Amino acid sequence: MIGSARILAIAIGMFGAAQSSFAETFGDPENGKVLYQLCSGCHAVGEGARNKVGPLLNGIFGRTAATIEGFRYSNAFKRAGAKGLEWHAEELDVFLENPKQLVPGTRMSFRGFDDPSERADVIAYLRQYSDSPSDIPEADPTATATDHDLSPEILALVGDAEYGEYLSSECTTCHRIDGADEGIPSITLWPEQDFVVAMHAYKDKRRAHPVMNMIAGRLNEEEIAALAAYFANLED
Amino acid sequence: MTIDRRLFIGTGAAAAMLAAPMVRAAGHGTPRVVVVGGGAGGATAARYIAKDSDGAIDVTLIEPTRTYFTCFFSNLYLGGFKEIDDLGHTYGKLAADYGVNVVHDWAIGVDRDAKTVALAGGGRVPYDKLILSPGIDFVDGSVPGWDLSSQNAMPHAYKGGSQTELLKAQLQAMPQGGTFAMIAPPNPYRCPPGPYERISMVAYWLSQNNPTAKILVSDPKPKFSKQALFEEGWEKYYSGMIERVGPDFGAENTSVDVGAMTIDIDGSVENVDVCNVIPAMKAGRIAELAGVTDGNWAPVNPEDMSSKADPDIYVLGDASQQGDMPKSGYSANSQAKVCANAVRGALTDSRVFPAKFSNTCWSLISENDGVKVGANYEPADGKISNTGGFISQTGEDAALRQATYEESEGWYSGITSDMFG
């Protein structure tokens, strides 16, 4: 868990940090719009869209397959929806690679996009026509989170308490910095090892709590160690 | 830091004052940050910059109210779960413990060349970096028949404090079997689940005190946040009390008659006893006056919340065009910390870390029945992007719903300490 000291690499500034510090969007919606011309013969999307040969694609993210009212789906698609096929970026990616492979028996006669970046672009284009997370916070993501294990620019000394202090600002909205315990447990002055064990348990989902699973899930080993160092050494 | 009290509004002396050397040359003396707006965004930013810079930065906070009543949790006061004083917070600790220069005044203009903020009381405050966190204002004419002079007859109660108390008083004065109406706002607006938590809390109070009363909602939106959860709760606790009319039944053509106390939904007129009009929203006016808005909101760079119009101005919270983040107190507090880290780095060369944001919205549906939705966000391709989250599920057991509610109490205590010290 807590290994030996590593080399400190300082992120000099926002724009000095490599692009790997930022989340990845699904793709380029501008190119997706161009590629969508291959779909628009059968599918409408956007303002005033209605069912054509294929169902309209507004609001597809988060929707169970084969549930647009008034569209006559193939039995194959009705079965897929009944079995729980729900459209998110991942399912659309698989479907658009080869529709007949994901839903055998579909009437959709489209060979698919071989190129994963083309699929990502179409998906990014379609994402614009489903709920915006700023209006419906539970709506589907629009980007994949940074893979922190591949971000060497934010490697820190194990137990970099200064980095821990910055990261802690996310925690202290709910976990009181004065150690008070009112519906949300105290995390101050924990021994570092216990803190690290708890956070990794949330990260690996061995300990279930949706908020902590989400928060710990996007912290890497160094960041957890940094937080542990910060909270363990708070002065009164 | 000096407030120039020699300057009075509207005199020819103004031009001469602008030439006066009020601003210390860059590189000499303590850098100055001015924050406009003392809510979840502004108070947090002021506190973090003052606290973390250890005296290296002068921080001024301009906020008109002396007691800040949070709009978040105000629905719980309507439901009878909070007293009004539970929602009020003062700025004394920011001043005393953190050395923030708290100025109770209105910002009425920003001179971006001279880098000064003009105050209604007559001074000008110089800045090196300016943070605007002014919340929201309402769009004129968005609900035909209603304007700001109607807000006593038909409160919005969408800014915390007097309006909240007014709406509660009106609720309590309803005749038995009367009608509480709400005109819900169009997207985007502050606090997506807010109107629906309000409906739940009003329904709770009515079910205890006026069980034959009805709630009528005109909503221009086909969907709303946590809809399945709210509808499950309304059916479980308040069956038959709430009627929501959506755009499929003409809700976009809704107008009100303040004198007659009626609402007209697509030609169908109803008498109402209380009418909560929540109009369409835009950024707090100072953002527009500062020239950082594009349409109704202020576009920002997702790495540090700086304005796309001016690198020395930052916009936080509801007033910003904040990408995928919802407009919420939690979001404003989250953005404020990223901003504070970036501003300190820009002024004092302190370490700057990559932006990470998050949000959680808790809603109380009935006593001890709380639900939540939340997500993480990071900059991606020029905007703050949602990278995944969680939401409560229908059918959860009572113990989990109670724990979720208690968590929200912990959050309220945490965020108000984070804002006010």
Contacts between the chains, C-beta under 8 A, distances in Angstrom:
chain1	res1	chain2	res2	distance
A	10	B	351	6.6
A	11	B	351	7.3
A	11	B	352	6.7
A	11	B	353	6.3
A	11	B	354	6.7
A	12	B	352	7.8
A	13	B	345	6.7
A	13	B	352	5.4
A	14	B	303	4.6
A	14	B	304	5.8
A	14	B	342	6.5
A	14	B	345	7.9
A	14	B	352	5.8
A	14	B	354	7.4
A	14	B	355	7.7
A	15	B	303	7.4
A	17	B	354	5.7
A	21	B	354	4.4
A	22	B	354	7.4
A	22	B	378	6.2
A	22	B	379	5.1
A	22	B	380	5.6
A	23	B	378	3.8
A	23	B	379	6.9
A	23	B	380	4.0
A	23	B	385	5.5
A	23	B	387	5.2
A	24	B	380	6.3
A	25	B	380	4.8
A	25	B	381	4.3
A	25	B	385	6.5
A	131	B	223	6.9
A	132	B	187	7.6
A	132	B	188	7.8
A	132	B	324	6.9
A	133	B	324	4.1
A	133	B	325	7.6
A	133	B	326	7.1
A	133	B	375	6.6
A	133	B	386	4.2
A	134	B	188	5.8
A	134	B	322	6.8
A	134	B	323	6.9
A	134	B	324	5.5
A	134	B	325	6.1
A	134	B	326	5.3
A	134	B	327	7.1
A	135	B	187	4.3
A	135	B	188	5.7
A	135	B	192	6.0
A	135	B	225	7.4
A	135	B	326	7.3
A	136	B	192	6.7
A	136	B	223	6.5
A	136	B	224	7.3
A	136	B	225	5.1
A	137	B	192	6.1
A	137	B	193	7.9
A	137	B	225	5.6
A	137	B	326	4.6
A	137	B	359	6.5
A	137	B	361	6.0
A	137	B	373	4.8
A	137	B	374	7.2
A	137	B	375	6.2
A	137	B	389	7.1
A	137	B	391	8.0
A	138	B	225	6.5
A	138	B	226	6.9
A	138	B	373	4.6
A	138	B	375	7.9
A	138	B	389	6.9
A	138	B	391	4.2
A	139	B	386	7.4
A	140	B	386	7.7
A	141	B	375	7.5
A	141	B	385	7.4
A	141	B	386	4.6
A	141	B	387	5.4
A	141	B	388	4.8
A	141	B	389	7.7
A	142	B	324	5.7
A	142	B	380	7.5
A	142	B	385	4.8
A	142	B	386	5.3
A	143	B	378	6.9
A	143	B	380	4.0
A	143	B	381	7.5
A	143	B	385	3.6
A	143	B	386	6.9
A	143	B	387	5.5
A	144	B	387	6.4
A	145	B	376	6.5
A	145	B	378	6.3
A	145	B	387	3.7
A	145	B	388	6.4
A	146	B	354	7.9
A	146	B	378	6.0
A	146	B	387	7.9
A	154	B	353	7.4
A	154	B	354	6.5
A	162	B	351	6.5
A	163	B	351	7.7
A	163	B	353	6.7
A	165	B	52	8.0
A	166	B	341	6.0
A	166	B	351	7.5
A	166	B	353	4.7
A	167	B	353	7.7
A	167	B	356	7.8
A	169	B	48	7.0
A	169	B	337	4.1
A	169	B	341	8.0
A	170	B	334	7.1
A	170	B	337	7.3
A	170	B	356	6.6
A	170	B	358	6.1
A	172	B	414	6.7
A	172	B	418	6.1
A	173	B	330	6.9
A	173	B	333	5.7
A	173	B	334	7.5
A	173	B	411	6.7
A	173	B	414	5.1
A	173	B	415	5.1
A	173	B	418	5.4
A	174	B	407	7.6
A	174	B	410	6.0
A	174	B	411	5.0
A	174	B	414	4.8
A	174	B	415	7.9
A	175	B	414	6.8
A	176	B	410	7.8
A	176	B	413	6.8
A	176	B	414	5.5
A	176	B	417	6.4
A	177	B	417	7.5
A	178	B	417	7.4
A	180	B	413	7.1
A	182	B	409	6.1
A	182	B	410	4.8
A	182	B	413	5.1
A	183	B	406	3.7
A	183	B	407	5.2
A	183	B	408	7.4
A	183	B	409	4.6
A	183	B	410	3.3
A	183	B	411	7.8
A	183	B	413	7.9
A	184	B	407	5.9
A	184	B	410	3.3
A	184	B	411	6.8
A	184	B	414	6.8
A	210	B	374	7.9
A	210	B	390	3.8
A	211	B	360	6.5
A	211	B	372	7.8
A	211	B	374	6.3
A	211	B	390	6.8
A	211	B	407	7.9
A	213	B	390	7.6
A	214	B	358	7.9
A	214	B	374	7.0
A	214	B	375	7.6
A	214	B	376	6.0
A	214	B	388	7.0
A	214	B	389	6.3
A	214	B	390	5.7
A	215	B	358	7.1
A	215	B	376	7.5
A	218	B	356	7.6
A	218	B	376	5.8
A	218	B	387	7.4
